[in-house]
Amino acid sequence: MMGKILAGVILVTALVAGAAMYYLQVYHFYENVAARGTDDVQLTSLVSGKAEPVLYDGFEAIDADSSPIRYRACFTTTMSNAMLSETYEIYETAEPLTAPGWFECYDAQAIGLALEEGRALAYLGQRDVSYGVDRVVAITDDGRGFVWHQINRCGAVVFDGQRAPDDCPEPPKGY
């Protein structure tokens, strides 16, 4: 009898712990990002190499302090990809990261498919938002835009415990 009680306690504890971990990962750490209205969406200029604000509307974003790659955003723009691609830096290795299911405007699989099929282009929003992490902005042909943070080449090497390549910035202390 004592074994059944102990097994029941272990099972209930495991269920509570699992539910708590799920809640913490999917809901707890994320916060809505308040739109500033002028520079929430930026792209890196081909001419200056600096991030510049672009026209946007309907901005929604979430972020979490627990990781530099948890940022996700959605917006719309009236700027065409034809004009944007002549003015701003294309991001060749864009791989949309998933977002929590409750953040309904952002669908990483649909964004990835649009990029593969050429119905969207990815741009460098800002290099090294934090060390080794770039802000990537994808814009579809119909003006829907999506933003996420992605580990760049330098970050991938350093986060793997190796020395930064010579053409990468020096990582901050602790990396």
N, C-alpha and C positions, 0 to 999 in steps of 0.2 A: 504493500500500500504506500509506504514511504517513497518508493521509487517512482510511482505514478505521480505523486504530488510534486516531487523534485523535477520530473520531466515536464510537467505542466507549467511549473514556474519558469523553467528554462525556455520553453516554447513561448510563453507570454512575454518574457523579457526580450527574446529575439524579435518577436513581432513589433513590440513597442520601439526597440532600437532601430529596426529597419524602417518603420514609418517615420521616425524622427530624422533619420539620415536622408530619406527621400524628401521630406519637407524642407530640410535645411538646404539641400542641393538645388531644389527646383524653385522654391519660393522665398525662403527667409533672407538670403544674402542679397538678392536683387532689389534695387531701388529704381524708381522712375527718375529719369534725368529731366530736369526742368529746361525747357527751350529758352535760350537767350533771345532768339528772334533775328539775329544778324549774322552770326558766325558759327552756327551749330554744324553746318556742312561746309567743309573746305576741301579743295583739291590742290595738288602741288603743281605750280606753273612750270611749263617747259622752259620759259625764259628766265625767271628769277630763281627757280628751285625752291621757292617758299610756298607754304600753304596759303591759299587765298579763299575767302568766302565766295560761294556761288549762290544763285537764286534758288530758293526752296520754299516749300509750304507743307503743312500737315506733318510736322516733325514729331516723332515719338521715339523715345530711347529708354533703355534700361542699362544698368551697370552694377557692378559689385566690387567692393574693395578687396575681396578675397582672392582675386586673380586679375592680371592685366588684360586677359583675353576674353573677359565676359561682356564687354561692351557690344550692344546691338542697337541699331537704329533703323527707322524707316522714314521716308519723306517722299514728296513729289517735286518735280522741277519742270519748268517750261523750256529749259535749255536742251538742245538736241545733242545726241552723241556725235554727230558730224562736227559741230562747233567745238564741243568739249574735247574731242580727241585731237583737234588741231592746237588746242591751247594748254591742255593738262597732261601730265605724265600717266601713261598706261601702266597698270600693274599686271605683269605677265603671269605671275604665279598665284593668282587669286583662288582661294579655296574657302568658300563660305562655311563658317562654323555654325553648328546648330544653336538654337535658342530654346528656352523653355516653351512648352506647348501653349502656355497661356499668353505668350507674346505673339498674338495672332497675325500681325502684319508681316512677320519675318519668317520665311520658309527657306531654309538653307538648301534643300534639295531642288526646289523650283528655281532658286537663284543660280545654283550650280548648272542646272540644265539650260537656263537662259544664256549663261556665259558660254557653255559648250556649243550651243546652237547658233551663237552670234546674235541673239536677240537682246543681249546686254553687253556692256563693256565695263571693265574694272579699271579704276584709277587709284593712284596713290593719293590718299587723303593727307596723311602726314607720316613722314618717316620717324621712327623711334619715338612714338608717343610716350612709351617708357622703354628702357633699354631693350633692344632686340625685338620690339613689337611695333608693327606698322598699323596705321588706320587705313583700311581699304574701303573704297566706295564703289559700288556697282550701280549702274543706271541702265534701265531697260529702254527699249525703243519707244515705249509709250510714256516715259517720264517717271516711272516709279524708281525710287532709289533705296539702297540698302547699305548699311555701314556695319563693319565688324573689325575687330582687332585680330591680327594674324602675326604669328612669330615669323620674323624674317630670317634670312640666311645666317647673319651674324648671331642672332639670338639662338638659333637652333644649335650652332656649334658650341657656344658658351654654356647654354643650359644643359648640354650633354656632358659638361665637365671638362671640355677641352679649352685650350688657349684660343683667344680670339684671332682670326686671320689678320694679316697685316693691313688689309684694306678696310677693316672694320674699326669703329671707334673703340676706345679702351673701355671695358666694362667698369661700372662703379664697384667700389669695395664690396666684398661679400659675394661676388659672383665667381 
